[in-house]
Amino acid sequence: MTKFAVPTRGEVSESNQAIFDNLQKGLGFVPNLYAYFAKSETALGDYLALQGRKTTLKAKEKEVVNIVTSQINGCRYCQSAHTVLGKMNGFSEEQILEIRGGSASFDEKLDALAKFTQAVVENKGKASEEVKNAFFDAGYDEVSLIDVVVQVGDKVISNYIHNLTEFAIDFPVAPEL
């Protein structure tokens, strides 16, 4: 089996070392996912720019997209990281488990978002008219649709990187569904 190593600060470029330092200051550590991106001269900075882009989605909504996408893609790293982030954004453990299943019965708008995200990810961008209409009826618009797809893309990148490499999960491991 191929073994993929997460680089240390001393093993990455100077520009990535500066990003590591900022992550260390902001988060208290450098998550293994980010460190792995730093093997590339530009991927870490590019990925962080994508994550930090201006969006119409609120933090909780981004977490719904992240949680649903990570569950469908079977990424244990991202399921675990976004369980922590979901709790930091006000979701309970029970709500996160429900979101991982593709619904949010506790909030009508988030439920439409979870179902829309699930349809987008499972069907490679093709959602039924019923799912799209429910998304729009919940108060989302075409800009939101674009932002959801960009957020799915962000999460697919990290899901695929971890699914390919399986480096250590440095968050409390999310329970299996």
HUURTA-V659770 format. One record per pair of residues at least 12 apart in sequence whose ideal C-beta (glycine too) atoms are under 10 Angstrom apart, sorted by sequence separation. I is the first residue (numbers start at 1). GAP is how many residues later the second one is. D is the distance in whole Angstrom. If there is no record, write none. Layout:
i->{I & I}
gap->{GAP & GAP}
d->{D & D}
This chain:
i->{8 & 9 & 23 & 66 & 67 & 70 & 84 & 94 & 95 & 98 & 99 & 102 & 103 & 115 & 119 & 120 & 7 & 34 & 66 & 69 & 70 & 83 & 86 & 91 & 98 & 101 & 102 & 118 & 119 & 132 & 135 & 16 & 20 & 30 & 33 & 34 & 67 & 68 & 82 & 83 & 86 & 92 & 99 & 100 & 102 & 117 & 9 & 19 & 20 & 23 & 51 & 66 & 67 & 91 & 95 & 99 & 102 & 103 & 115 & 116 & 119 & 120 & 19 & 66 & 67 & 83 & 91 & 98 & 102 & 115 & 116 & 119 & 34 & 65 & 79 & 82 & 83 & 101 & 102 & 12 & 16 & 19 & 20 & 64 & 67 & 82 & 99 & 116 & 117 & 127 & 16 & 19 & 63 & 66 & 67 & 91 & 99 & 102 & 112 & 115 & 116 & 62 & 63 & 66 & 102 & 112 & 115 & 116 & 9 & 16 & 17 & 23 & 79 & 112 & 113 & 8 & 16 & 63 & 64 & 112 & 113 & 116 & 7 & 12 & 15 & 16 & 62 & 63 & 111 & 112 & 115 & 6 & 11 & 16 & 20 & 63 & 67 & 112 & 116 & 125 & 6 & 7 & 12 & 13 & 16 & 19 & 23 & 63 & 64 & 71 & 112 & 113 & 120 & 6 & 9 & 12 & 13 & 15 & 16 & 19 & 22 & 59 & 60 & 63 & 71 & 108 & 109 & 112 & 113 & 6 & 8 & 11 & 12 & 13 & 15 & 16 & 18 & 59 & 62 & 63 & 64 & 111 & 112 & 113 & 125 & 6 & 7 & 11 & 12 & 13 & 16 & 61 & 63 & 67 & 71 & 72 & 109 & 110 & 112 & 116 & 120 & 121 & 6 & 7 & 9 & 12 & 13 & 15 & 16 & 19 & 59 & 60 & 67 & 71 & 108 & 109 & 116 & 120 & 5 & 6 & 7 & 8 & 15 & 59 & 60 & 67 & 70 & 71 & 72 & 108 & 109 & 5 & 7 & 13 & 58 & 59 & 60 & 64 & 67 & 68 & 71 & 107 & 108 & 109 & 113 & 117 & 120 & 121 & 4 & 6 & 7 & 12 & 64 & 67 & 68 & 116 & 117 & 120 & 6 & 63 & 66 & 67 & 68 & 5 & 65 & 67 & 68 & 117 & 121 & 4 & 64 & 67 & 68 & 113 & 117 & 121 & 63 & 68 & 67 & 64 & 117 & 121 & 64 & 36 & 33 & 64 & 33 & 60 & 32 & 33 & 64 & 68 & 72 & 31 & 64 & 68 & 71 & 72 & 60 & 63 & 64 & 67 & 68 & 71 & 33 & 61 & 64 & 65 & 68 & 69 & 72 & 73 & 32 & 60 & 61 & 64 & 65 & 68 & 69 & 72 & 31 & 60 & 64 & 67 & 68 & 71 & 72 & 62 & 65 & 66 & 68 & 69 & 70 & 58 & 61 & 64 & 65 & 68 & 69 & 60 & 61 & 64 & 65 & 68 & 68 & 65 & 57 & 61 & 65 & 82 & 100 & 100 & 82 & 101 & 78 & 81 & 97 & 100 & 78 & 96 & 97 & 61 & 69 & 73 & 96 & 72 & 75 & 78 & 79 & 97 & 75 & 77 & 78 & 81 & 93 & 65 & 69 & 73 & 77 & 80 & 93 & 57 & 61 & 65 & 69 & 72 & 73 & 75 & 76 & 78 & 79 & 56 & 64 & 65 & 68 & 69 & 72 & 75 & 77 & 78 & 56 & 62 & 65 & 66 & 69 & 70 & 73 & 74 & 75 & 77 & 78 & 57 & 61 & 62 & 65 & 66 & 69 & 70 & 73 & 75 & 76 & 77 & 85 & 56 & 57 & 61 & 64 & 65 & 68 & 69 & 72 & 73 & 75 & 76 & 84 & 55 & 56 & 63 & 66 & 67 & 70 & 71 & 74 & 75 & 77 & 81 & 83 & 84 & 86 & 55 & 56 & 62 & 65 & 66 & 69 & 70 & 73 & 74 & 77 & 80 & 81 & 82 & 83 & 56 & 57 & 61 & 65 & 69 & 73 & 76 & 77 & 79 & 80 & 81 & 83 & 84 & 55 & 56 & 57 & 77 & 78 & 80 & 81 & 83 & 55 & 56 & 62 & 66 & 70 & 77 & 79 & 80 & 82 & 83 & 54 & 55 & 57 & 62 & 66 & 76 & 77 & 78 & 80 & 81 & 53 & 57 & 75 & 77 & 79 & 80 & 55 & 76 & 79 & 80 & 55 & 77 & 78 & 79 & 53 & 76 & 77 & 79 & 53 & 76 & 79 & 55 & 50 & 51 & 76 & 50 & 53 & 50 & 51 & 71 & 50 & 51 & 70 & 51 & 71 & 47 & 50 & 51 & 67 & 47 & 46 & 47 & 43 & 47 & 43 & 37 & 37 & 36 & 33 & 34 & 37 & 33 & 36 & 33 & 36 & 31 & 33 & 33 & 36 & 32 & 36 & 33 & 35 & 32 & 33 & 32 & 35 & 32 & 33 & 32 & 33 & 31 & 32 & 33 & 31 & 32 & 30 & 31 & 29 & 4 & 4 & 6 & 4 & 5 & 4 & 6 & 2 & 3 & 4 & 5 & 6 & 2 & 3 & 4 & 5 & 2 & 3 & 6 & 1}
gap->{12 & 12 & 12 & 12 & 12 & 12 & 12 & 12 & 12 & 12 & 12 & 12 & 12 & 12 & 12 & 12 & 13 & 13 & 13 & 13 & 13 & 13 & 13 & 13 & 13 & 13 & 13 & 13 & 13 & 13 & 13 & 14 & 14 & 14 & 14 & 14 & 14 & 14 & 14 & 14 & 14 & 14 & 14 & 14 & 14 & 14 & 15 & 15 & 15 & 15 & 15 & 15 & 15 & 15 & 15 & 15 & 15 & 15 & 15 & 15 & 15 & 15 & 16 & 16 & 16 & 16 & 16 & 16 & 16 & 16 & 16 & 16 & 17 & 17 & 17 & 17 & 17 & 17 & 17 & 18 & 18 & 18 & 18 & 18 & 18 & 18 & 18 & 18 & 18 & 18 & 19 & 19 & 19 & 19 & 19 & 19 & 19 & 19 & 19 & 19 & 19 & 20 & 20 & 20 & 20 & 20 & 20 & 20 & 21 & 21 & 21 & 21 & 21 & 21 & 21 & 22 & 22 & 22 & 22 & 22 & 22 & 22 & 23 & 23 & 23 & 23 & 23 & 23 & 23 & 23 & 23 & 24 & 24 & 24 & 24 & 24 & 24 & 24 & 24 & 24 & 25 & 25 & 25 & 25 & 25 & 25 & 25 & 25 & 25 & 25 & 25 & 25 & 25 & 26 & 26 & 26 & 26 & 26 & 26 & 26 & 26 & 26 & 26 & 26 & 26 & 26 & 26 & 26 & 26 & 27 & 27 & 27 & 27 & 27 & 27 & 27 & 27 & 27 & 27 & 27 & 27 & 27 & 27 & 27 & 27 & 28 & 28 & 28 & 28 & 28 & 28 & 28 & 28 & 28 & 28 & 28 & 28 & 28 & 28 & 28 & 28 & 28 & 29 & 29 & 29 & 29 & 29 & 29 & 29 & 29 & 29 & 29 & 29 & 29 & 29 & 29 & 29 & 29 & 30 & 30 & 30 & 30 & 30 & 30 & 30 & 30 & 30 & 30 & 30 & 30 & 30 & 31 & 31 & 31 & 31 & 31 & 31 & 31 & 31 & 31 & 31 & 31 & 31 & 31 & 31 & 31 & 31 & 31 & 32 & 32 & 32 & 32 & 32 & 32 & 32 & 32 & 32 & 32 & 33 & 33 & 33 & 33 & 33 & 34 & 34 & 34 & 34 & 34 & 34 & 35 & 35 & 35 & 35 & 35 & 35 & 35 & 36 & 36 & 37 & 38 & 38 & 38 & 40 & 41 & 42 & 43 & 44 & 44 & 45 & 45 & 45 & 45 & 45 & 46 & 46 & 46 & 46 & 46 & 47 & 47 & 47 & 47 & 47 & 47 & 48 & 48 & 48 & 48 & 48 & 48 & 48 & 48 & 49 & 49 & 49 & 49 & 49 & 49 & 49 & 49 & 50 & 50 & 50 & 50 & 50 & 50 & 50 & 51 & 51 & 51 & 51 & 51 & 51 & 52 & 52 & 52 & 52 & 52 & 52 & 53 & 53 & 53 & 53 & 53 & 54 & 55 & 56 & 56 & 56 & 73 & 74 & 75 & 76 & 76 & 77 & 77 & 77 & 77 & 78 & 78 & 78 & 79 & 79 & 79 & 79 & 80 & 80 & 80 & 80 & 80 & 81 & 81 & 81 & 81 & 81 & 82 & 82 & 82 & 82 & 82 & 82 & 83 & 83 & 83 & 83 & 83 & 83 & 83 & 83 & 83 & 83 & 84 & 84 & 84 & 84 & 84 & 84 & 84 & 84 & 84 & 85 & 85 & 85 & 85 & 85 & 85 & 85 & 85 & 85 & 85 & 85 & 86 & 86 & 86 & 86 & 86 & 86 & 86 & 86 & 86 & 86 & 86 & 86 & 87 & 87 & 87 & 87 & 87 & 87 & 87 & 87 & 87 & 87 & 87 & 87 & 88 & 88 & 88 & 88 & 88 & 88 & 88 & 88 & 88 & 88 & 88 & 88 & 88 & 88 & 89 & 89 & 89 & 89 & 89 & 89 & 89 & 89 & 89 & 89 & 89 & 89 & 89 & 89 & 90 & 90 & 90 & 90 & 90 & 90 & 90 & 90 & 90 & 90 & 90 & 90 & 90 & 91 & 91 & 91 & 91 & 91 & 91 & 91 & 91 & 92 & 92 & 92 & 92 & 92 & 92 & 92 & 92 & 92 & 92 & 93 & 93 & 93 & 93 & 93 & 93 & 93 & 93 & 93 & 93 & 94 & 94 & 94 & 94 & 94 & 94 & 95 & 95 & 95 & 95 & 96 & 96 & 96 & 96 & 97 & 97 & 97 & 97 & 98 & 98 & 98 & 99 & 100 & 100 & 100 & 101 & 101 & 103 & 103 & 103 & 104 & 104 & 104 & 106 & 106 & 107 & 107 & 107 & 107 & 110 & 111 & 111 & 114 & 114 & 118 & 120 & 121 & 122 & 124 & 124 & 124 & 125 & 125 & 126 & 126 & 127 & 128 & 129 & 129 & 130 & 131 & 132 & 132 & 133 & 134 & 135 & 135 & 136 & 136 & 137 & 137 & 138 & 138 & 138 & 139 & 139 & 140 & 140 & 141 & 157 & 158 & 159 & 160 & 160 & 161 & 161 & 162 & 162 & 162 & 162 & 162 & 163 & 163 & 163 & 163 & 164 & 164 & 164 & 165}
d->{9 & 8 & 9 & 7 & 7 & 6 & 10 & 9 & 9 & 10 & 9 & 6 & 6 & 9 & 5 & 10 & 9 & 8 & 9 & 9 & 9 & 5 & 7 & 9 & 9 & 9 & 6 & 8 & 8 & 8 & 8 & 10 & 8 & 10 & 9 & 7 & 10 & 10 & 8 & 9 & 9 & 9 & 9 & 9 & 10 & 10 & 8 & 8 & 7 & 10 & 10 & 8 & 5 & 9 & 9 & 6 & 8 & 8 & 9 & 6 & 10 & 10 & 10 & 5 & 8 & 10 & 10 & 8 & 4 & 6 & 7 & 9 & 10 & 10 & 9 & 9 & 8 & 9 & 9 & 10 & 9 & 9 & 7 & 10 & 9 & 9 & 9 & 7 & 9 & 9 & 9 & 7 & 6 & 7 & 6 & 9 & 10 & 9 & 8 & 7 & 4 & 9 & 10 & 8 & 9 & 10 & 8 & 9 & 7 & 8 & 8 & 9 & 7 & 9 & 10 & 9 & 4 & 6 & 8 & 5 & 7 & 9 & 10 & 8 & 9 & 9 & 9 & 5 & 9 & 5 & 9 & 9 & 9 & 9 & 9 & 9 & 8 & 9 & 8 & 7 & 9 & 10 & 10 & 8 & 7 & 6 & 8 & 9 & 10 & 10 & 7 & 7 & 9 & 5 & 8 & 4 & 10 & 7 & 9 & 6 & 9 & 9 & 8 & 5 & 10 & 10 & 9 & 4 & 10 & 9 & 8 & 8 & 7 & 9 & 9 & 9 & 10 & 10 & 8 & 9 & 9 & 8 & 8 & 7 & 9 & 9 & 6 & 8 & 9 & 6 & 6 & 9 & 7 & 10 & 8 & 9 & 10 & 8 & 7 & 9 & 7 & 10 & 5 & 7 & 9 & 9 & 9 & 9 & 8 & 7 & 9 & 5 & 6 & 4 & 10 & 5 & 8 & 7 & 10 & 5 & 10 & 10 & 7 & 5 & 6 & 9 & 8 & 7 & 8 & 6 & 6 & 9 & 6 & 9 & 9 & 9 & 7 & 10 & 10 & 6 & 8 & 10 & 9 & 8 & 8 & 6 & 10 & 6 & 7 & 9 & 6 & 8 & 10 & 5 & 7 & 7 & 9 & 6 & 9 & 9 & 9 & 6 & 9 & 9 & 10 & 10 & 6 & 8 & 9 & 9 & 6 & 10 & 9 & 7 & 7 & 8 & 8 & 9 & 10 & 10 & 9 & 10 & 7 & 10 & 10 & 9 & 6 & 10 & 8 & 8 & 10 & 8 & 9 & 9 & 5 & 5 & 10 & 7 & 9 & 10 & 9 & 8 & 9 & 9 & 7 & 8 & 10 & 7 & 9 & 6 & 10 & 7 & 10 & 10 & 7 & 5 & 8 & 4 & 9 & 5 & 7 & 7 & 5 & 9 & 5 & 9 & 6 & 10 & 9 & 9 & 10 & 9 & 10 & 10 & 6 & 10 & 5 & 9 & 5 & 9 & 10 & 7 & 10 & 7 & 10 & 9 & 8 & 10 & 9 & 8 & 8 & 9 & 10 & 7 & 7 & 9 & 9 & 6 & 10 & 8 & 7 & 9 & 10 & 10 & 10 & 10 & 8 & 6 & 9 & 7 & 9 & 8 & 5 & 9 & 10 & 9 & 8 & 8 & 8 & 10 & 9 & 9 & 8 & 6 & 5 & 10 & 7 & 7 & 10 & 10 & 10 & 8 & 9 & 9 & 9 & 9 & 10 & 4 & 9 & 7 & 8 & 9 & 9 & 7 & 9 & 6 & 9 & 8 & 8 & 4 & 9 & 10 & 9 & 9 & 4 & 9 & 4 & 9 & 4 & 9 & 7 & 9 & 9 & 5 & 7 & 8 & 9 & 6 & 9 & 7 & 9 & 7 & 5 & 9 & 5 & 9 & 5 & 10 & 8 & 9 & 8 & 10 & 10 & 6 & 9 & 8 & 7 & 7 & 10 & 9 & 10 & 6 & 9 & 5 & 9 & 6 & 9 & 7 & 8 & 5 & 9 & 9 & 7 & 9 & 5 & 8 & 7 & 7 & 7 & 8 & 8 & 9 & 9 & 5 & 9 & 9 & 9 & 5 & 7 & 9 & 9 & 4 & 10 & 4 & 5 & 9 & 9 & 9 & 9 & 5 & 9 & 6 & 8 & 8 & 9 & 9 & 9 & 9 & 10 & 6 & 8 & 9 & 5 & 9 & 9 & 6 & 10 & 8 & 8 & 4 & 7 & 10 & 4 & 10 & 7 & 9 & 9 & 9 & 7 & 7 & 9 & 9 & 9 & 7 & 9 & 10 & 8 & 9 & 9 & 9 & 9 & 8 & 6 & 9 & 5 & 10 & 9 & 10 & 7 & 8 & 8 & 9 & 9 & 7 & 10 & 8 & 9 & 9 & 9 & 9 & 9 & 10 & 10 & 9 & 7 & 6 & 6 & 10 & 8 & 10 & 7 & 6 & 7 & 9 & 6 & 9 & 9 & 9 & 8 & 5 & 9 & 6 & 9 & 7 & 8 & 10 & 5 & 10 & 6 & 9 & 9 & 8 & 7 & 9 & 10 & 9 & 8 & 9 & 4 & 5 & 9 & 9 & 7 & 7 & 7 & 8 & 9 & 5 & 10 & 9 & 9 & 9 & 9}
